[in-house]
Amino acid sequence: MGEANTRTLDGLPTTPPPKGERADHPVAERRMARLRAPRTPRLWFEILLIAVSYWTYSLIRNAVPEQKAEALRNADWIWQAEHSLGIAVEHTVNHAVNSVTWLIVTMNYYYATLHFIVTIGVLVWLYRRHPGRYAAARLALFATTGIALIGYYFYPLAPPRLMPDGGFIDTLVNHGTWGSLASGNLASMSNQYAAMPSMHIGWSLWCGITIALLARHRWAKTLGLLYPATTLLVIVSTANHFWLDAMGGVLCLAVGFLVACVWYGAAPHRLARAAALG
């Protein structure tokens, strides 16, 4: 009588494992491989995931105790540290750009809007043109944002514009810019002491790297690289962040990409452009 066969979830016959060994290891490994395999994203799922994720991010970020006194002490420490490093030029940049009304007003609206518009735009572009790379790139972005929440909780930090003795100009208030969560009536809806790390830098650099690596045209790659550089100038000019906040955003993004590489086995841009149907 022949040896009996069993079948896996894939429907493939296999012989029973030797006595004393577990039979579920190959099945578990195949399940994990399927989870990690890039797949064409489903539109309804992605819209729901992004909406729920951003709602959760906002909820947690704004639920973190503002801890004003500690945030101001940390801001003083950061400012002194930058003086020691010789990079404390935010005050000079802030006053210089504020003297050019049309430029600083443009930067105010840039700060209030492009952070969301460009990030969503890049996600849509990835979804349509690079479906096989979309999930890995999205994971890098989500992991970056999740790490930032840890920073907001454990290291409350006041932005330069809220330092009472810093001499910075709050350009959003000074020029009556609307639409920013950092000024006006909307300020009460957002934690104003969550400046470290800067997700304006984390998200914009994610957009820039993604575009630079995947765009076909040289002009698009150039714009991709200019976007985070311009964002850095904007967050400093508007006194919303220190240089070191930006470095915090860069470090978060580095970890975010590392998470995506470990999960998918390769950097997002090295995965196949198309993928198996989800």
N, C-alpha and C positions, 0 to 999 in steps of 0.2 A: 504494500500500500504506500503510495507516494506521500511525501511530506506535505502537510497542509500549508496553504499560503494564507496570508492576511492581506488586506488592502489598506492603503493609506488614504488620507483625505483627497489626494490627487487622483485616486482610482488606480494607482500602479501597484502591482503585486509585489510583495516582499516576504521574505522568510521571517519567521518569528525570531526575536533576539535571543541570544544565549541565555540560559537560565541564570537569574540573578541580576541581569542588566535591565535598565529601563527602556521601554519601547517608545516613549514619547519624545525623546531627544530629537530625532530626525524631523518629526512633525513640528515640534516647537521651533526648530531652526528654520524650517520652510515657512512657517507662519511669520517669523521675524523677518525673513528675507523678503516676503511679500509686502510687509509693512514698510520696509526700507526702500523697496523698488520704486523709482520715480513713475508716477502715473499721471495721465491727463486729468487735470482738476475738473471738478464739477462746479458749475457756476453758482448754483443755489447754495451749495455747501460753503464755497469761498466767501460769498456775500455774508452769509450767516456767521461764519467763523470770524471774519474781520470785524463785523459789527459787534459781536459779543466780546471779542478780545479787546477792542478799543474801549467799550463800555467798562469792562473789568479793569483795564489799565487806568482809566480816569477815576473809577471808584476807589481803587486802592491808593492811587497817587494823592487824591484829595482827602482820603481818610487818614493819611499819615499825619500825626500831630504836627502842627506848624512849628512849635518850639522856637518861637521868635528869638528869645535871648540866646539860645545855643546857636541858632542859625547866624546871628550877627557876630557872635564870637568866632565862629568858623570862618565867616567872611573876612574878619580882621586878620585871622591867621593866614588865610590864602593870600590876602593882599600883601602882608609882610613877607610871606614866602616868595612871592613874585618879585618883590623888591630885592630880596637876597639873590634871586636868580638873574636879575637884570632884565626882566621881561614885563615889568609893571608899566605898560604904556597905555592901558585901557582909558585912563583919565584923559590923556592927551588926545587920543583918537575920538573919544566921546565928545569932547568940546569942539574939536576941529570940524567933525562932520556935522554936528548940530548947528554950526554957524551957516551951513548951506541948506536953506529951508527945503528946497525941492528935493535935495538928495536925502536928507534925513526922513522926510515924510514918506518918500518912496521906500526907504529901508524899513520904516515902521510897518507899512502895509505888506512888504515882503515878509517880515518876521511873523505877522499875524496870519498870513494866508498860505504862502507857498509850502510851508512845512507839511501841510496836509495835502494840498493839491498835487504837488510833484510826487509825493510818496504814493498816493493812490494811483496817479497816472502811470508810474513805473510798474506797479503791481498789475494794472490792466494790460499794459504792453507785454509784460512777461506772460500773462495768462493767454494772450492771443498769439504771440509770436514765438514763445519759448515754453510751451506747456510742460516739457520734460524737465525743465530747470526751475519751473515756478515754485514747486513745493519746497525745494531745498533753499532757494533764495528767501522765500517767505519765512521758513524756519529760522534762518539767520536773523531776519528782522525781528521776529517775535522773541527770540532768545535775547537779543540785544536789549529790547524793551523790558523784558522780565528782569534782567540783571540791573537795569537802571532803577527799577522799583526798590530793589534792595538798597541801592545807594541813597535814594530819597528817604528811606526809613532810618537808616543808621547814620546818615551824615546830612542833617538839614543844613542848608546853606542859603543865605540871603544873596540875591543878585546885587551887583554894584549899585544899581539905582536906588536900592532901599537902605543903603548904608547911611545913617544920619550924619556922620562926620566925614564921609568919603568925598564929598564935593562933586559927585556925579550928577548928570542931568538925566532925569527920567523923560526921555524923548517922547514916549507914548503919551504921557500926561501933558507935557509941555506943548505939544502940537495937536492935542485933541484927537489922536488917532482912534478910530473905532474898529471893532472887530477882534481886538486882541484880548485873550484871557488874562493878560497881565495888567490891564488898566481898566478904569471906569467901573461901572457896576458889575462887569463880568469878573473883576478881580476877586470878588467875594466867593465866586464859584470855583476858584482854582487855588491850589496851594502855592502861595507866592515864595515859599522857602524851600523849593525843590529844584535848586539850580545845578546840583552836582549828582550825576553827570548831565551834560547837555545833550538832550535827544534831538535838538535842532541839528547838532553836528552828527550824532549817531545815525539819524535817519537820512540826512542829506549825503553823508559819506556812503551809506549803503546804496542810495540812488546813484551817486556818481560812479562808484566802482562797478555796479551792475551795468550801467549804460556803457561805460568805457570798455568793459570786457565783452559785451554782447552786441553792441550796435555795429552796424555794417559800415556806416559812413564816418569819415574822419571828422566832419563838422559836429556830428552827434557825439562822438567820443570826447571831443574837445569841450562841448557844452556840459557833458557829464562831469568832467574834471573841474570845470569852472564853478559848478553849482555848489559843492561843499566849500570851496575857497571863498566864494562870495558870501555864503552863509556865515562863515567864520567872521568875516569883516562886519557883517550886519549885527551879529549877536554882541560883538564888542562895542560897535558904534552906538548901539541903542542901550548900552549899559545893562543888558540882560544876563550877561555871563562874563566870567573871567576866562583868560586863556586856559587855565588849568581845568575849568569845567569842560572845555572842548577836549582836552586830553582824556578826561574821564569818559567822554562819549566815544572817543577812538578806541579806548581799551575795551569798553563794553561791546563795540562792534567786532573787535578782534575775537573776543570770546564767542560772540554770536556766530561768526563764520566757522569757528572751530567746532562748535556744536553741530552745525550743518554738515561739515566735512566728516565728522565722526559718524553721524547717523546715516548719511548716504554714501559714505566711502569715498567721496571726492568733493572738491569744491563745486558749487553750483554751476559755474561756467564750463566745467569739464564734463558735465553730464550730457547725455544725448538731448538734442533740441526737442525731439518728439519722444513720446513714451507710450507704454502700454495703456490701453483704455482703463479708466478708473472704475 
